Amino acid sequence: MSQRRGTGGARHEATERVFLRREGYEAEGWTLNVSRGGVRVVVEAPVSAGVDYLVAIGDADARRARAVWVREEADGRIVGLQFLDVEGPVSEPPALG
């Protein structure tokens, strides 16, 4: 299933291993969905909105991305990351049911 999101392009559900890295920090998690403009991931480690990370999805080369939003969950965090090499907005987190 894919949706159209502003300039981010079609969003595709995905379940790939993901690593978020910056100096002195590394978090491992899973993708929930990926688009041309960004990725939504779930991680257990703390992540701060507004911070830039190197994001490696599966075997792909790492890309620079900014954590735009973080939603705390009982067993971790869901994070919306915007790729910094693509122009356009990233949507707010989906509303809880």
C-alpha positions in Angstrom: 0.0 0.0 0.0 1.4 3.4 -0.8 0.1 7.0 -0.3 1.0 10.3 -1.8 2.6 12.7 0.8 3.3 16.3 -0.4 6.7 16.4 -2.1 7.9 13.2 -0.3 6.6 11.0 -3.0 4.8 7.6 -2.6 5.2 6.0 0.8 5.8 2.3 0.9 5.6 0.0 3.9 8.9 -1.6 4.6 10.5 -3.8 7.2 14.3 -3.4 6.9 17.0 -3.2 9.6 18.0 0.4 10.1 20.9 2.1 11.9 21.0 5.7 13.1 24.4 7.0 13.8 26.1 10.3 14.9 29.3 10.9 16.9 29.2 8.8 20.0 25.8 7.4 19.3 24.3 4.4 17.4 20.8 3.0 17.5 19.4 0.0 15.7 15.8 -0.5 14.7 13.4 -1.3 11.9 11.7 0.7 9.1 8.0 1.1 9.1 7.7 2.9 5.8 10.0 4.6 3.3 9.5 7.4 0.8 11.7 9.5 -1.4 11.7 12.2 1.2 12.2 10.2 4.4 11.6 7.2 6.5 9.6 6.3 9.6 11.4 3.9 12.0 10.9 2.3 15.3 13.9 2.2 17.7 14.4 1.5 21.5 17.2 4.0 22.0 16.5 7.6 22.8 16.2 9.9 19.7 15.9 13.7 19.8 13.8 15.7 17.3 15.8 18.2 15.4 19.0 16.2 15.5 20.8 15.0 12.3 21.8 11.3 11.9 23.4 9.1 9.3 20.7 6.6 8.4 21.6 3.2 6.9 18.7 1.1 5.7 19.5 -2.5 5.0 22.6 -2.8 2.8 22.2 0.7 1.3 24.7 3.5 1.7 24.0 5.8 4.7 22.2 9.1 4.1 22.0 12.2 6.2 18.6 12.7 7.8 17.0 14.8 10.5 14.6 13.5 13.1 11.5 15.7 12.5 9.3 14.1 15.1 9.5 11.4 17.8 6.5 9.6 19.4 7.2 7.7 22.6 5.7 4.3 22.8 5.6 1.7 25.6 8.4 -0.3 24.0 10.4 2.3 22.2 10.0 5.3 19.9 8.6 5.9 16.4 10.6 8.5 14.6 10.0 10.4 11.4 13.3 11.2 9.6 13.6 13.6 6.7 16.4 12.9 4.2 18.5 16.1 4.0 19.3 15.6 0.3 15.6 15.9 -0.7 13.5 19.1 -0.6 10.0 19.1 0.9 8.1 18.7 4.2 7.6 15.6 6.3 4.2 15.0 7.8 3.4 15.0 11.5 3.0 11.6 13.1 -0.3 9.8 12.4 -3.0 10.4 15.1 -3.5 7.6 17.5 -6.7 5.6 17.0 
